[in-house]
Every structure is written in C-alpha cells, then in structure tokens.
Amino acid sequence: MSNIYLESFKTFFKIGLFTLGGGYAMIPLIEEEVVNKHRWVSKDEMLDLIAIAQSCPGVFAINIAVFIGYKLKNTRGAIATAAGTALPSFLIILLIAMFFYQFKDNKVVAAMFRGIRPAVVALIAVPTFNLAKRAQLNRFTLWIPIVSALAIWLLGVSPIWIIIAAGVGGFIYGKVTPSSVPEGTTNANKDDHSNKKAPSGAVGG
C-alpha cells in the first residue's frame, strides 16, 4: 500500500512543477490528477473547493492544495500537499533569481516566453468554460458572471466586493426561495409507493 503522504506530495509537486500562468492554469492538472486519476475528490467537490480557495486570503494554488490535503489526512496531509505545490515554484524562482541578469536579454529565452503566453491563456480559458458548465448557469443566472466580469474589468471593482456580494446574494436567495422538488418527481414517487403497496398477485379489474 502506497504512502498517502508521499503520494500526495509527489502529485502536487508535479502539478506545481508544470503550472505556468498562476493558480487557475493548474486547475486542469489538478482535475486530471486529483479527480480523474486518484479520485480523492469528486467533480462537485472540486467545484466547491475552487470557490472556497478563491474566496479565502492567500495564494489560490496553495489554498486548494491545503483543502485537498486536509481532506485526505488532516493537518499532515495539508502540509504535504502545500509543500509539494510550493516547492517547485520556490526552487525555480530561486534559480531564476540567481541567474536572471545573465539571461534576461537572451533572444532565445525571450522567444520561449512569447510562445508560452498563448498557451497560458488556453490553460486558463479551459477550466473557465468547465466551471461554467458545472455551475449549471441558465438564462436567470447567466447575467451574474457577465456583470461581475464587466464590473471588475471596466469599473475596476475589487474582486473582494464581488465575492462578498455573491455570498450575501446567495444567502438571501437561499432564505427566500423554498427548496423545490423537480416537476414530475412527486407523481413518480407516488406511483412507486403505490406499486410497492400493491399485492404481488393483484390484477386490476
């Protein structure tokens, strides 16, 4: 049986090693490793963890690693996943800082980074569309992400206020809107209940 601490550390070390463009760019890698491969969390849990990690202070990548690690093995698991996520960036940035002035004007290095930037845009765009599908947006809720994005982009509204407003709005909506049963479910349940009560040998006349 594999050591869960070592396994989670190696998994998040690999995620941290190949993450370019910030925390959101690592979402596809996290989903592939954590959801599809290891099945440590479900897709719905992953969606909730992304929302929580973004709403909390600190680095997004570290936040989500801590949440997943804690779910696996409490505090020790959180330390293992957080260390695995942060260590590659620390080592790489340390090396870059040591040799930055020696290759900052190198044309080959500059060309490499110009090629990386479009790929980073794609890495961020893909999880955005996936999150939108899982959030089950419809004609009544589609305006929320659109207005939020425009408020941040055009008006310079702080994302903090968007998160607070969304949380308060969701709380109020949950309070004033009674939980409803999908149409057709009640009748189906009644039929099932009647069938269960009917004698096995009964014949309708």
C-alpha positions in Angstrom: 0.0 0.0 0.0 1.4 3.4 -1.0 2.2 6.1 1.5 -0.6 8.7 1.1 1.7 11.5 2.3 4.4 10.7 -0.2 1.8 10.1 -3.0 0.0 13.4 -2.4 3.3 15.3 -2.1 4.5 13.8 -5.4 1.2 14.5 -7.1 1.1 18.2 -6.1 4.9 18.5 -6.7 4.2 17.5 -10.3 1.2 19.9 -10.5 3.3 22.8 -9.2 6.2 21.9 -11.5 4.2 22.2 -14.7 2.0 25.1 -13.7 2.5 28.2 -15.8 0.4 31.4 -15.6 -0.8 31.2 -12.0 -3.2 29.2 -9.9 -6.0 29.0 -12.5 -3.7 27.4 -15.0 -3.2 24.5 -12.7 -6.9 23.6 -12.5 -6.9 21.2 -15.5 -3.8 19.4 -14.0 -5.4 19.2 -10.5 -8.6 17.8 -12.0 -6.7 15.2 -14.0 -4.6 14.0 -11.1 -6.9 14.5 -8.1 -10.4 13.9 -9.6 -9.8 11.5 -12.6 -6.7 9.6 -11.6 -6.6 9.3 -7.8 -10.3 10.1 -7.2 -9.5 11.9 -4.0 -12.4 14.3 -4.5 -15.4 14.3 -6.8 -16.1 16.8 -9.6 -18.8 18.6 -7.5 -16.4 18.8 -4.5 -13.7 20.2 -6.8 -16.1 22.9 -7.9 -16.8 23.8 -4.3 -13.1 23.7 -3.4 -12.2 26.1 -6.2 -14.9 28.6 -5.0 -13.7 28.3 -1.4 -10.0 28.6 -2.3 -10.7 31.7 -4.4 -12.7 33.3 -1.6 -10.0 32.8 1.1 -7.0 35.0 1.5 -3.7 33.7 0.2 -2.4 32.0 -3.0 -5.1 30.1 -4.8 -2.8 27.1 -5.6 -1.7 26.7 -2.0 -5.3 27.2 -0.7 -6.7 24.4 -2.9 -3.8 22.1 -2.1 -4.4 22.6 1.6 -8.1 21.8 1.4 -7.5 18.6 -0.6 -4.6 17.6 1.7 -6.7 18.2 4.8 -9.5 16.1 3.4 -7.0 13.2 2.8 -5.1 13.2 6.1 -6.0 16.3 8.1 -3.1 18.6 9.1 -0.3 16.4 8.0 -1.9 15.8 4.6 -2.4 19.6 4.2 1.3 20.2 5.0 2.3 17.5 2.4 0.2 18.9 -0.4 1.1 22.5 0.3 4.8 21.7 0.4 4.5 19.8 -2.8 2.8 22.7 -4.5 5.1 25.4 -3.3 8.5 23.7 -3.6 8.8 23.6 -7.4 8.0 27.3 -7.7 10.4 28.2 -4.9 13.3 26.2 -6.5 12.6 27.5 -10.0 12.2 31.2 -8.9 15.4 30.8 -6.8 17.4 29.6 -9.8 15.9 32.4 -12.0 16.8 35.0 -9.4 20.3 33.7 -9.2 20.9 33.9 -12.9 18.3 36.4 -14.1 20.7 39.2 -15.1 22.7 36.7 -17.1 20.0 35.7 -19.5 17.2 38.3 -19.2 18.3 39.8 -22.6 18.8 36.4 -24.3 16.7 36.3 -27.5 16.1 32.5 -27.2 14.7 32.9 -23.7 12.5 35.9 -24.7 11.1 33.9 -27.7 10.3 30.9 -25.4 8.3 33.1 -23.1 6.4 34.7 -26.1 5.4 31.2 -27.1 4.4 30.2 -23.6 2.0 33.1 -23.1 -0.7 32.0 -25.6 -0.7 28.5 -24.1 -1.2 30.0 -20.7 -4.3 31.8 -22.0 -5.7 28.5 -23.1 -4.9 26.8 -19.8 -7.0 29.5 -18.0 -9.8 29.5 -20.6 -10.5 25.8 -20.5 -11.2 25.5 -16.7 -13.3 28.7 -17.0 -15.7 27.0 -19.5 -15.7 23.8 -17.5 -16.6 25.7 -14.3 -19.4 27.5 -16.1 -20.9 24.2 -17.3 -20.7 22.6 -13.8 -22.2 25.7 -12.2 -25.4 25.0 -14.3 -25.8 28.5 -15.5 -29.1 29.3 -17.1 -30.9 32.3 -18.5 -31.7 33.5 -15.0 -28.1 33.3 -13.6 -26.0 33.9 -16.7 -26.0 37.6 -16.0 -24.1 37.2 -12.7 -20.7 36.2 -14.1 -21.1 38.7 -17.0 -21.9 41.6 -14.8 -19.2 40.6 -12.3 -16.6 40.4 -15.1 -17.6 43.8 -16.5 -17.6 45.4 -13.1 -14.0 44.2 -12.5 -12.7 44.9 -16.0 -14.4 48.2 -16.8 -15.2 49.8 -13.5 -12.2 48.5 -11.5 -14.3 47.0 -8.8 -12.3 44.9 -6.4 -12.9 41.1 -6.7 -13.3 41.1 -2.9 -16.5 43.1 -3.2 -17.8 40.8 -5.9 -17.2 37.7 -3.7 -18.9 39.4 -0.7 -21.9 40.4 -2.8 -22.2 37.0 -4.4 -22.0 35.3 -0.9 -24.7 37.7 0.5 -26.9 37.3 -2.5 -26.6 33.5 -2.4 -27.5 33.5 1.3 -30.6 35.8 0.8 -31.7 33.7 -2.2 -31.4 30.5 -0.2 -33.5 32.0 2.6 -36.3 33.5 0.5 -36.6 30.6 -2.1 -38.1 27.4 -0.8 -36.5 24.2 -1.9 -38.5 22.7 -4.7 -38.9 19.2 -5.9 -38.3 18.8 -9.7 -41.5 18.6 -11.7 -42.7 15.0 -12.1 -40.8 13.7 -9.2 -43.7 13.7 -6.7 -46.1 11.8 -9.1 -43.3 9.3 -9.9 -42.7 8.8 -6.2 -46.4 8.3 -5.6 -46.6 5.7 -8.3 -43.6 3.9 -7.0 -45.1 4.0 -3.5 -48.5 2.6 -4.8 -46.7 -0.2 -6.7 -44.8 -1.2 -3.6 -48.1 -1.4 -1.5 -50.0 -3.4 -4.1 -50.1 -7.1 -3.5 -47.8 -9.1 -5.8 -50.7 -11.1 -7.3 -53.2 -8.3 -7.6 -54.8 -7.9 -11.0 -56.6 -4.7 -12.0 -60.2 -5.0 -13.0 
